[in-house]
Amino acid sequence: MKSPGHATVKEIFRYALQAVDPYNSVALQAQRLVEQLECRKPRKVVVIGFGKASCTMAKAMENHLEGLIGSALVITKYGHCLLSKPQNIRVYEAAHPVPDENGLKGTREIIRILEDEDENTLVICLISGGGSALLVQPYNGITLAEKQEITGLLLKAGADINEVNTVRKHISKVKGGRLAGIAYPAKTVSLILSDVIGDRLDVIASGPTAPDITTYSNAMQVLKKYGLTGLTPPNIFEVLKKGAEGLLPETPKTGDKIFENVENIIIGSNTTALNAAKKKAEELAFHTEILSPELAGEARDAGKWLALKAKEFRTSRGQRSEKPLCLISGGETTVTVKGNGMGGRNMELALSFAMEIGGIDGIALLSAGTDGTDGPTDAAGAVVDGQTIIKARHIGLAPEAYLNNNDSYNFFKKIDGLFVTGPTGTNVMDMQVVVIE
C-alpha cells in the first residue's frame, strides 16, 4: 500500500508545472509584441523556435498574432507536439539529447528563412530546453555523425550542461550567438523558457541569440577534463584546436553589432516552478522550505544529501506538534554512466534517497523532469518512501546492484515506483518534492 505522501508530492509537482506552462508564458508577452508591431510596422514577422516546448509556444504565438505572421517553423522533440500543435506553423520533430537528421533539416530551413530577412523584419525566436540538440548545423568540415558521437561521449562521461554546451557552441554554425548573426540586421526578440541553473542566456539551448562568454580553449579544457581528447572525432578536434590557436573566428561576444537589435527575455524558469510548488504546499498546510534552486552534481550524491536533510528536519521538528514539512529543490544533476542499465538522473537520485531512508515512516520523495522525460525512458522520474527498499528486498531485488548498474528504471518498474506523465509541453529542469508527515 502506498503512503498518502505519494499523492501529495504528485499534486504539488503538477501544480508547479502549471506555473511554467509555455502557452500562458508566451501569451503574457504577446500583447507587448503586438504593441511593438504597431509602433515599428515591420514589413514581415517571422516566428522560429526550437526546444521541447516550442510547439506549445508556437501555438500561443499563432493565436495571439493571428494574421501577422509570415514565415514560421519550429523544431521539437519526437512526441512533444501532441498537447498543442499549431495549425499554420511548420513543425519538425527531431531527436534529443543526441541530434539526428531531422534536426539538421529543420535547422537548415530556419537558416534559409533568416538569411532572406532584413532590418524591416521582426524575428520572434521561441527557445526552450532541449534546443541545443534540436537546433543543429555542424561547423564546416564536421559531420552530423561526429557531432552525435561527441555529444554521446560528453553525456556518458557525466559532463554538466554548461560543459556540454561549451563544446557544442564551438562546433556549430548556429549556437553561441551565431544564429543572431544569421538573422542580423533583423530585429530579434527571443522568448526563453530556461532549463539551466542560474538562467544563463549563453547556456540555454547553447545561447543561439546571446553573446558567448566561452572560448575554443574552454571547449578543449572540457575534453581534457573528461579524458576525451583521444576519443574526440578528428574533424571536431581539428576545429577546436584551430580555434584555440586563433585560426578560426570566435563565437560572437558582448559588444558585437549583431546583438544591437536582439532582445532576450526569460519568460519561465525552474525558480518560477519552485515558488509555485511552495505556494501549493503551504495551501496544503505544510511548513515549506526551498532547500536549493541549484541542485547539481552526481544524482546519487544529491539523493543522499536530500535524504540527510529530510532526516535532520524530521528529527528536529518531529517531537513537536507542528505542521508537517515539505522540502523543495530544483536543478539538474548528472549521472556518470558505468553500468549498462537504463535510467535517468531523477530515478537514480530517487533510488539513492530511498536507500538512505529505508524503514523510516512518514517520508516521501518525488524527483522528476518537468518535461516528463528522465533519460532515454518513458518515465518522468520516480516516487519513493521509507517502504520502497523494504518492498524491493521482499521480492528479491538488490537496490545496490541496480544503482551500480545505472538501472534505476527497471528497479522502479518492478516495484511500481515510476512516475509517468508523458510529455508535459514544458521544460525547466528537474524538481524534487519531499513531504515529511
N, C-alpha and C positions, 0 to 999 in steps of 0.2 A: 504493500500500500504506500502510495506516495505521500510525502509530507505536504501539509497545506501551504508550506513555503514555496512549493513548485509553482502553484497557480499565481501566487503573489509576485514572484520575480518576473514571470512572463507578462503579467498585467502592467507592471512598471516599465518593462522594456518596450512593450508595444505602444504605450503612451508616449514614450520618448521618441519613437520613430515618427509619430505624427508631427512633432516639433521641427523635424528636418525633412518634411515632405517636399520633394523637389517642385511639384506643381505649385503649391502655395508659396514657396520661397521665391520662385520666378515671378509669380503673379504679383507679389508685393512690389517688384521692381518695374512691372510693365507700365504703370501709369507715368512714371518718371521718364521712361523711354519714349512713350507717346508724346510727352511734352517736348522732349529733345527733338523728336522728328518734326513737330510743328514749328519749332524755332529754326532748325537748320534746313529743313526741307531737302534732304539729300535726294539725289537722283534715284538711288536704289538702296534697298535694305537687304542684306544677306544674313542668313542665320546658319551657323555651323555649330557642331557640337561633338563631343567625344567623352565617353565615360559610361559607367553603369547606370547613371540616372539620366542620360541625355535624351532618351525617348520621352520621359515624363516632362522634362524641362522644355523640350521642343513643343510638346502638346500645349503647354501653358502659353508659350510664346505665340504659337499659331492662333490660339483662341483670343488672345488679348491684342494681337497686332493684325487681326483679320483684314486681308486685302492690301496690306502694306508690304508684305514680304515678297521679294523676288526669288533669287536662288536660295535653296535651303537643303542641307544634308547633315545627318548625324551618324555617328558610329557608336554602337553599343555592344555589350557582351551578349553572346548567344542566350536566348531565353529571357532577356531583361527588357523586352518590349511588349510583354504580354498584358501588363496592367493598364497602360495608357499609350496607345500608338497614334502619332499624328497622321492626319489624312493627306496632307499636301506637302509633306516634307519627306524627302527620300531617306531611307534608313538602311544602313549597312550593319549587319551583325557579324562580329568577329570574335577571335579567341582572347582570353585573359587567364593567367598572367603572362603566358608566353604568346607573342603575336603570331598571326597567321596571314595567309594570302588575302583574305577578305579585308583585314585591317589595312593592308597595303593598298588595295584597290580603292577603298573608301578615302584614304588619305590622299592618294593621287587626285581624286576628284575634288577634294577640298582645296588642294594646291591649285588645280586648274581654275576653280571658281575665283579664288583670291587673286590670282595673277592678272585677271581681267578687270579688277576694280581700281578706282582712283579716289581722289580726295572728295568726290561727291557721293561716296558710298559709306553707309554705316554698316559695319560688320558686328553682329551680335554673336559672341562666342560663348557657348554653354559648356562649362568644364566641370567634370565630376570625377570621383575616384575611379581608377582603372584606365584613365586616359592615357597613361604612359604606354600601356601595351596596345591600346586600340588605335592610337594615332601613331602610325609607324611608316617612316620613309628613311631607310638607312642612308648614311653618308656615302658619297661617291666611292665605289670600289668595294663596298660591303654588301653582302647578300642577306636576304631575309633569313636564310638558314643559319648564317653566322650570328645574326642578332638573336635568333631563337636560342642558339647554343649558349651564348654568354649570359643571357637572361636566366636560363635554367641553372647555369653554374653558380651565379651570384645568389639566387634564391636558395639553392640547396646548401650553400656554404653558410647561410644564416646572415647574409648582409641585410642591413636595415634599409628602409625605403629611401632615406637620404643618400645612402651609398649606392644603391642600385640605380637611382635616378642620376647621380653624378656621372656614372658611366654612360647611361642611356643618352643623356643630353649631348655628349661629345661624339656620339657615333650616329647622330640623327640630323636630318635636314630641317626638322620642324620643331624640335624641342629646344629648351634653353633659350627662349626668346626668338628663335628663328622663324616661327610662324608669324610673329608680329612683323618681322622684316618682309615676309612674303606679302602680307596684307597692306603694308605701307604703300602709299600715303593715305589710305582709307582711315576713317575714324573707327576704332575698335573698342567695344565695351564687352568685357568678359565677366559673366556671372558665374561664380565659382562655389561649388559645394566642396568644402575642404575635407580631405581624408588623411591629413598628415598632422603630426604633433607640432603645435606652435603655429599652424596655419601659414606656413611659409609659401609665398607665392611662387618662388623659384623651384619648389619641390612638388607642389600639387600638379599631377599629370606631367611632371618634369618641366613645369613653367614655360609653356609654349608662347605665352604673350607677356612674360615678365623678364626683367633683367636677370642674368645668371651671375651668381656670386662664386660659382665653382670654376675650375680650370681643367685643362687637359692633364696637368700634373696631379691634380687631386684625383682624377679618374685612374691614373696609373698607380697612385698610392692605394686605392681601394683594391685593385688587383693584387698588389703585393701583400696587403694585409691578410687576404684570404688564401694566399698561396696559389693564385690563379694565373700568374704571369706566363708560366709554361703551358697552360691549358687553353689560353685565350686564342681564338681563331686568328691566324696570321694577318689577315687583312684588317681586323679590328685593332690588333696590337700595333700595326704599322701606322694607322691613322692616329691613334693616341700618342704614339712615340713622336711622330712628326709634329703633332700639335704641341706637345710638351717642349719641343725644341724650337717652337716659334715659326715652323714652316707652313702652318695652316692657320687661317683666321680663327680667333677665339669666338666663343659664343658671345652675343652682344651683351654689353654691361650697362649699368646705370649711366645716364648721360647721353647714350646713343640716340640719335634723332628719330629712330624708328619708334621710340616709346612716347614721343611728344603727343601723339593722338591716341594713346592707349589708356583705358581706364579699367583697372582690375578691382572687382567688388566681391568680397566674401559674403555669400547670402545664407550660409548654413555651415555648421561645424560640429565636431564632437562635443565641444563645450555647450552648445545650444541643446544638444540631446541630454547631456548630463544634468543640466539645470532643470529640464523638463522632468527627468526621472526623479530628481529631488522633490520637485513640486508634487508629483503624484504620490510618492512615498509618504510625504507629510500629510497629504489628504487622507491617506490610509492609516493615519495615526502613528507613524513611525518617527522616532528621532532619527534624523538622517544626516549623514556626512559624506561629502565628496572627498574620497581619500586622495585621488590623483587624476588629473586630466591628461597625464603624460606617462601612462604605464608603458614601459618598453623593456627591452632585454629579452632573455630566453623565457619562453612561455612557461616552462616548468618552474623556473625560479620565481616568476611573477605569481604563479599559483601558490607556492609555498609562502610567499610574503603576504598575500591576501588571507591565507588561512591563519597565519600568525596574528594578523591584525584582528580577524574575526574572533579568535580565541581570547585575545587580550581584551577586546571590548566586552565579550561575554563574561569574562571573569570580573572586570571592574564594575560592570553595571548589573550583572545577573543576580546579585544578592539583594538588590534594592527594588522596590515596587515602582519601577519607572516604565516608560514606553518601550515597546520592542524597538530594535535597531535596524537601520538599513544603511549599508555601506556601498557607495557607488564609485566606480573608477572607469576610465576610458583610455584609449590609446591604441598602440599597435605593437604587439610583441613579435618575436621571431622564433623560428624553430631551426636548429641545426640538425639536418636530417642525417642520421647514422644507421637507421634501420630500413626495412623495405615494406613497412606497413602503410596504412592510409590514414590520414587525419588532417587536422589544421591547427593553427595556433590556439584557437579558443577551446577546442576539445582537449588539446594537450594541457592547457592551463587548468581546465576543469578537472581532469584526471589527477593532476598533481595536487590540486586543492583537496579533492576527495580523499586522497591517501593521507593527508595531514589531519583531517577531521574525522577519520573513521571511528564510528562508535559514539560520537558526540551528538546528542539530540538537539534539535531546535535551530540548526544552521542549514541554510540552503543557498546555493550559488547558481546563477545563470551567467555564462560567458558566451557571447555571440557576436558575429559580424553584423553590422547594421544593414549590409547589403543582402543578407540572407544566405551568404556563402562563406564557408570556412574551409580553406584549402580546396583541393580538387574533389569535393564531395557535394552531396545534395543537402547537407545539413548546415544550419547557421552556427551551431555550436552545441552545447550540452548543458544539462541541469543536473546538479548533484546535491546530496545531503549526507548526513552522518551515517546513513544506512547503505549508501552506494557501494562501498568497498565490502561491507559485510555480505550484501546480496551477491556481489560478484564472486567472492570466495565460496559462498554456499553452493554455487553452480559450477565450481571448479575452475574459475578464471583466476589468473595470477596478474594483478594490476601492474606489478613491476615489469613483467615481461612485455606487456602491451606498451607501457611507457617507453621502455628501452628500444622497442622496435618501431617507435613512432606510429603506432597502430591504434590510436585513440578512437578512431571512427568505429572500427569493428568491436572494440571493447564496449562502447556505449550502445551500439546496435544490439548487442546480445543481452543487454540488461534494460533495454527500453529507456535509455537516457538521452537520446539525441533530441535536439531542438530544431525542428524543421519548419521553416516559414515559406520557402520558395523565394524567388527574387522579390525584394521589397520595393524596388524602384528608387532607393536612395543609397548613399554610401558615405558615412562619416566615421570610418574606422570601426573599432570594436567597443563593446561596453560590458562591464561586469556589474551585476547586482547581487549583493549578499543581504539576506534577511536573517536576523537573529531573534527568534521568538522569545 
